[in-house]
């Protein structure tokens, strides 16, 4: 199949990014179904599609991408009405094929391993898509769809995909929270977050080039107990950040087999 007719159930961050990337790649977007008329109409208008609040898709759809919050996924899938030949694929990293109701015969997982934000452009070139499908033909169609937007394709079953989703939480969500904590602390020095930007860039660049496990620096890996104690004192304004600092320090020391004699 070289031409696709695709529709979306959902009009949030992931659906929006996927929809726009597909439309720009020449894929026909037929329908946007969402509870929010405002977001749905806006997304539909950007890709020459029509909006609806009803999960009923016409027979010309080749693929329906279901991109809704995880807690709504099962309910949304149970309400979809489409042709038997249509492939229905969800974008959730933590769910497999078993979430699909029996009435949807051709189904799959179309999970992009990326973080998405409203109105932020995502480059889909070389972006990894983790795919799984109910049958070989459906898998090939989903693979061709992902490659149409320039992405890399990986065949990953549910259990391995859950682990990859977990790893993404560490490298993305937890990292972002650490940056938020750093911003809070640097503000107490009367400085802008911008002063940390060169350090952040070099940290990420070095981790990507040399490997994160070979790039660790700082008081924990040096077993610099004097500096660690001073940092914990400085964090007295936030018991939560104090706790995180202490646990992270212990974890780093444990990973590199640096004994701290239970000091922290």
C-alpha positions as CSV (number, residue, x, y, z in Angstrom):
1,X,0.0,0.0,0.0
2,X,1.5,3.3,-1.0
3,X,-1.5,5.6,-0.2
4,X,-3.2,5.7,3.2
5,X,-6.5,7.0,4.4
6,X,-6.0,7.6,8.1
7,X,-8.3,8.9,10.9
8,X,-7.6,9.7,14.5
9,X,-9.5,9.1,17.7
10,X,-8.1,11.8,19.9
11,X,-6.8,15.3,19.3
12,X,-4.2,15.8,22.1
13,X,-0.5,16.2,22.0
14,X,0.4,12.8,20.4
15,X,-2.5,12.8,18.0
16,X,-1.7,16.3,16.9
17,X,1.9,15.7,16.2
18,X,1.3,12.4,14.4
19,X,-1.5,13.9,12.4
20,X,0.4,16.9,11.2
21,X,3.5,14.8,10.4
22,X,1.4,12.3,8.3
23,X,-0.5,15.1,6.5
24,X,2.8,16.8,5.6
25,X,4.1,13.5,4.3
26,X,1.2,13.2,1.8
27,X,-1.1,10.9,3.8
28,X,-4.8,11.5,3.6
29,X,-6.4,12.4,6.9
30,X,-10.1,11.8,6.8
31,X,-11.6,12.2,10.3
32,X,-10.6,13.6,13.7
33,X,-12.9,12.3,16.5
34,X,-12.5,13.9,19.9
35,X,-14.6,15.0,22.9
36,X,-13.2,18.5,22.6
37,X,-14.7,20.3,19.7
38,X,-12.3,23.2,19.9
39,X,-9.2,21.0,19.7
40,X,-10.7,18.6,17.3
41,X,-11.9,21.3,14.9
42,X,-8.5,23.0,15.1
43,X,-6.6,19.7,14.3
44,X,-9.1,18.8,11.6
45,X,-8.7,22.2,10.0
46,X,-4.9,21.8,9.9
47,X,-5.1,18.6,7.8
48,X,-8.2,19.1,5.7
49,X,-10.1,16.5,7.7
50,X,-13.6,16.6,9.2
51,X,-14.3,16.6,13.0
52,X,-16.8,14.5,14.9
53,X,-17.5,13.6,18.5
54,X,-18.9,10.2,17.5
55,X,-16.5,7.2,17.3
56,X,-17.9,6.0,14.0
57,X,-15.5,5.8,11.0
58,X,-16.5,5.4,7.4
59,X,-15.4,2.4,5.3
60,X,-12.7,4.3,3.3
61,X,-10.4,4.3,6.4
62,X,-7.4,2.1,6.1
63,X,-6.1,2.9,9.6
64,X,-7.5,4.5,12.7
65,X,-4.9,5.8,15.2
66,X,-6.3,5.9,18.7
67,X,-4.3,8.4,20.8
68,X,-6.1,9.1,24.0
69,X,-5.1,9.1,27.7
70,X,-4.3,5.6,28.9
71,X,-7.1,5.6,31.4
72,X,-9.6,6.2,28.6
73,X,-8.2,3.8,26.1
74,X,-10.2,0.7,26.9
75,X,-13.5,2.6,26.8
76,X,-12.7,4.4,23.6
77,X,-11.7,1.2,21.8
78,X,-15.0,-0.5,22.9
79,X,-17.0,2.3,21.3
80,X,-15.2,2.4,17.9
81,X,-17.3,1.5,14.9
82,X,-15.4,0.8,11.6
83,X,-15.1,-1.5,8.7
84,X,-13.8,-5.0,9.4
85,X,-10.8,-4.4,7.1
86,X,-9.7,-1.2,8.9
87,X,-6.7,-1.5,11.2
88,X,-7.1,0.1,14.6
89,X,-3.9,0.9,16.4
90,X,-3.3,2.6,19.7
91,X,-0.2,4.7,20.7
92,X,0.1,3.7,24.3
93,X,3.5,2.4,25.4
94,X,2.2,0.5,28.5
95,X,-0.6,-1.5,26.8
96,X,-0.5,-4.4,24.3
97,X,-2.9,-6.1,21.9
98,X,-5.0,-7.7,24.6
99,X,-6.8,-4.4,25.3
100,X,-8.6,-4.5,22.0
101,X,-12.2,-5.8,22.1
102,X,-12.9,-8.9,20.0
103,X,-15.0,-7.0,17.5
104,X,-11.9,-5.2,16.2
105,X,-10.2,-8.0,14.2
106,X,-7.3,-6.1,12.7
107,X,-5.4,-4.1,15.4
108,X,-2.0,-3.1,16.5
109,X,0.3,-0.8,18.5
110,X,1.8,2.3,16.9
111,X,3.9,3.7,19.7
112,X,6.3,6.6,19.0
113,X,9.1,6.7,21.6
114,X,9.2,10.5,22.1
115,X,7.9,13.2,24.3
116,X,5.2,15.5,22.8
117,X,4.0,19.0,23.7
118,X,1.2,21.1,22.3
119,X,2.3,23.3,19.4
120,X,5.9,22.0,19.6
121,X,7.4,20.7,16.3
122,X,8.7,17.2,16.4
123,X,11.2,15.9,13.8
124,X,10.0,12.5,12.9
125,X,13.1,11.6,10.9
126,X,14.7,8.6,12.6
127,X,12.2,8.7,15.4
128,X,11.7,5.2,16.8
129,X,8.3,3.6,16.4
130,X,7.6,0.4,18.4
131,X,5.1,-1.7,16.5
132,X,3.1,-4.8,17.1
133,X,0.1,-6.1,15.2
134,X,-2.5,-8.9,15.2
135,X,-1.4,-10.2,11.9
136,X,1.6,-9.9,9.5
137,X,-0.3,-7.9,6.9
138,X,-1.4,-5.4,9.4
139,X,2.1,-5.1,10.8
140,X,3.5,-4.3,7.3
141,X,0.9,-1.6,6.7
142,X,1.7,0.0,10.1
143,X,5.4,-0.3,9.3
144,X,4.9,1.4,5.9
145,X,2.9,4.2,7.6
146,X,5.7,4.9,10.1
147,X,8.3,4.9,7.3
148,X,6.1,7.3,5.3
149,X,6.8,9.9,7.9
150,X,10.5,9.0,7.9
151,X,10.7,7.1,11.2
152,X,12.6,4.0,12.2
153,X,10.6,0.9,12.9
154,X,11.1,-1.7,15.6
155,X,9.0,-4.9,16.2
156,X,8.5,-5.0,20.0
157,X,6.2,-7.1,22.0
158,X,4.1,-5.8,24.9
159,X,6.5,-6.9,27.7
160,X,9.6,-5.4,26.1
161,X,7.7,-2.3,25.1
162,X,6.6,-1.7,28.7
163,X,10.3,-1.8,29.7
164,X,11.1,0.7,27.0
165,X,8.3,2.9,28.2
166,X,9.7,2.7,31.8
167,X,13.2,3.6,30.5
168,X,11.6,6.7,28.8
169,X,10.2,7.8,32.2
170,X,13.7,7.8,33.6
171,X,15.5,9.6,30.8
172,X,12.6,12.1,30.0
173,X,10.2,12.6,32.9
174,X,12.6,12.1,35.8
175,X,15.3,14.2,34.0
176,X,12.8,17.0,33.5
177,X,11.9,17.0,37.2
178,X,15.6,17.2,38.1
179,X,15.9,20.2,35.8
180,X,12.9,21.7,37.5
181,X,14.5,21.1,40.9
182,X,17.8,22.7,39.6
183,X,15.8,25.7,38.5
184,X,14.3,26.1,41.9
185,X,17.6,25.9,43.6
186,X,19.4,28.3,41.2
187,X,16.6,30.8,41.8
188,X,17.6,30.9,45.5
189,X,21.0,32.1,44.3
190,X,19.2,35.0,42.6
191,X,20.1,33.6,39.2
192,X,18.2,32.6,36.1
193,X,17.9,29.1,34.9
194,X,19.8,30.2,31.7
195,X,23.1,30.0,33.7
196,X,22.7,26.3,33.8
197,X,22.0,25.8,30.1
198,X,25.7,25.3,29.0
199,X,26.1,22.7,31.7
200,X,22.9,20.9,30.7
201,X,23.9,20.8,27.1
202,X,27.3,19.4,27.9
203,X,25.9,16.8,30.3
204,X,23.5,15.5,27.7
205,X,26.0,15.7,24.8
206,X,28.7,13.8,26.8
207,X,26.2,11.1,27.9
208,X,25.2,10.6,24.3
209,X,28.7,10.5,23.0
210,X,30.5,8.6,25.8
211,X,27.7,6.8,27.5
212,X,26.0,8.0,30.7
213,X,27.7,5.4,32.9
214,X,31.1,6.8,31.9
215,X,30.2,10.4,32.2
216,X,29.3,10.7,35.9
217,X,31.1,13.5,37.8
218,X,30.3,15.3,41.1
219,X,30.6,14.8,44.9
220,X,28.9,11.4,45.0
221,X,31.3,9.6,42.7
222,X,34.2,11.4,44.4
223,X,32.9,10.3,47.8
224,X,33.2,14.0,48.8
225,X,31.3,13.7,52.1
226,X,32.1,17.3,53.2
227,X,30.4,18.8,50.1
228,X,27.5,16.4,50.3
229,X,26.8,17.4,53.9
230,X,27.0,21.1,52.9
231,X,24.5,20.5,50.1
232,X,22.1,18.7,52.4
233,X,22.3,21.7,54.8
234,X,21.6,24.1,51.9
235,X,18.5,22.1,51.0
236,X,17.0,22.5,54.5
237,X,14.3,24.7,52.8
238,X,12.9,21.6,51.1
239,X,12.8,18.3,52.9
240,X,11.6,16.7,49.7
241,X,14.6,17.9,47.7
242,X,16.8,16.9,50.6
243,X,15.4,13.4,50.5
244,X,15.9,13.2,46.7
245,X,19.5,14.4,47.0
246,X,20.3,11.9,49.7
247,X,18.7,9.0,47.8
248,X,20.4,9.9,44.5
249,X,23.7,10.2,46.2
250,X,23.3,6.8,47.7
251,X,22.3,5.3,44.4
252,X,25.3,6.8,42.5
253,X,27.6,5.5,45.2
254,X,26.0,2.1,45.1
255,X,26.2,1.9,41.3
256,X,29.9,2.8,41.3
257,X,30.7,0.7,44.4
258,X,31.7,3.7,46.5
259,X,31.1,3.0,50.2
260,X,29.7,5.8,52.3
261,X,29.3,3.8,55.5
262,X,25.6,4.8,55.7
263,X,26.5,8.4,56.4
264,X,23.9,9.9,54.2
